[in-house]
Amino acid sequence: MLSDQRCAALVTPNARITWLCVPRIDSPALFAELLDGPEAGHFSITPLRDDADTKPTQTYLGSTLVLQTFWPTLRVTDYLDCSDGQPHETAGRTQLIRHIEGTGQARVVFAPRLDFGRFRTRIQIRDGGLEVANAANLLLEADGVDWMIEDHGMHQTAVAEIDLNKGPVTLEMLYGATSPGAIRPSELERREQTARFWSDWADRLQVPDVEPESVCRSALTLKALCYGPTGAILAAATTSLPEFIGGVRNWDYRYCWIRDAAMSASALTRLGSTTEAVDLLDWLLAVIETNDVNPDQLAPLYTVEGQPLPPEETIEELSGYANSRPVRVGNAACDQLQLDVFGSVSELIHQLASANGALPAKYWRLLENLVEAVEQRWMEPDQGMWEIRSAPRHHTNSKLMCWLTVDRAVRTGPYVDDGDRPHWIDLRERIRDDILANGWNDQVGAFTTAYDGTDLDASVLAIGLFGLIERDDPRFAATVAAVEKSLRHNETLYRYKHDDGISGAEGGFNLMTSWLIDAKIAIGDLDEARALFESYIALAGPTGLIPEEVDPTTQQGLGNHPQAYSHLGLINNACNLAQAGATAGHPSKDP
């Protein structure tokens, strides 16, 4: 993945860009081969002749998002320009840089497709490069490259062959360029500035000695999913990558779920970086003010700019990844009631107060409002953490997160003046008593998905992880055992197996596997926790990215990619293993 904290690109192991939405990460895709094949748009660089059949290697340049792909005679360096404060500028200008060097020949194919390929794409050769018609000043600057334009149905593609023996070539794609041909710093200077943008941040992290390189890469991935202009944090960089090949569980995750974002910021706070927490909370306050809503009426998710989502729709022109239809944009979950969102934000505020030893008044007021929201609505049924598209239920996890909201508010009180709220303690105990009376099922011998059934859900592991009951409470160990027996397959954990109103199967859910690891740590089963964590680390691709889900039999990645949940889970596992004195069998080394 490449990122400038406004948009993100996915690059295959052979230097082919198959996903990029501009100018914003939730904009229509310019390259969407990922979801339909080559005709949906790509930007590829391949060696000719000697290296054509050689498998390349790929790596990030240290602790950065500067990506390098190597063949024996060819090297491609890719990055989204982060120099001159661009990550914090309003989205509208994107600079994708591809630097090619070596001693052989290479073929370049530039095949942009406007609006997921739904609009006709015409390319014109201009002095020093290419221009895409009707595309908000979309240029490809490429000095000294001779292009040929090919017609492919309603679209055009630019193709060139370059001889690197004559010197390196820089391809710079500019979207929203208001001054074509403007004098800019050299490619090398901008590469170094971009690398420093990422590495300077990573160097300040307090990384545990358990899998430090993986933790650092996961932290960088979360940072890359932060939207610089507003502070929102995305759930993932893509839409509609299937949870099962050929299935219909294909969702758009290019938005800011309040719950997911707060969990991401909490993980980074554990590593000593609180900027993301502050920026996210400011984004949330702006959402409340801009949309004129009380916290009890918050939607589960908003756009990165803090606006309500457009209606969910399907793009019929795209066949989907591996023919997995439909391809969706937007997400109907924005209209659901998900009461668990309050707890994640309250946990983040408490972490921030603990880290700084104090709390700004505006965040305390937000926390008070969240408790008021819980007081008004905690007894209602909801769609829950998993956004069930069927009748609302009294989800145990949602009740737990309502309890957590109040508990963390009580614990945060000492960090502010006049923070004593005695009636909060009574509210906290009423919610706890309700969960213990209705969430625990004697027949099952565990906490169950919801008050009205016997089905199991991995999210109830949070009962012990967040402290509603003590970790040595027999009910927690029993719940861990029941969840594992019902939902574990090999080294991964399914979310649940009950009917959720949507057809088709899904893979094991990586975040829930990480919660199982944390639960094993909590109950003292460190050997099993270490073994599971090693398997979890192995889910990462060559550059350290982890998708939402995994096929527990084939280990094929499933779901949107990279997924914030999966990376924050890895960070928390490593921190918890370190606190438990476990090293997961790996030597410590600096990231």
Secondary structure, DSSP 8 states (H G I E B T S, - for coil): -EE-SS-EEEE-TTSEEEEEE-SSTTS-EEE-GGGT-GGG-EEEEEE-GGGTTS--EEEESSSSS-EEEEETTEEEEEEE--GGGGGGS-SS-EEEEEEEEESSEEEEEEE--GGGGTS-B-EEEETTEEEETTSSSEEEE-TT---EEEEETTEEEEEEEEEGGG--EEEEEEES-SSTT-----HHHHHHHHHHHHHHHHHT----SSSHHHHHHHHHHHHHTB-TTT--B-SBS-B---SSTT-S---B--SEEHHHHHHHHHHHHHTT--HHHHHHHHHHHHHHHHTT--GGG--SEE-TTS------EE-TT---GGG----EES-GGGGS--TTHHHHHHHHHHHHHHHHTS--HHHHHHHHHHHHHHHHHTTS-B-TTTT-SSS-B-BHHHHHHHHHHHHHHHHHGGGSTT---HHHHHHHHHHHHHHHHHTEETTTTEE-SBTT----BGGGGHHHHTTSS-TT-HHHHHHHHHHHHHHEETTEE-SB-S--S--S---EEHHHHHHHHHHHHHTT-HHHHHHHHHHHHTTS-TTS---SEE-TTT--EESSSSBHHHHHHHHHHHHHHHHTT--TT------
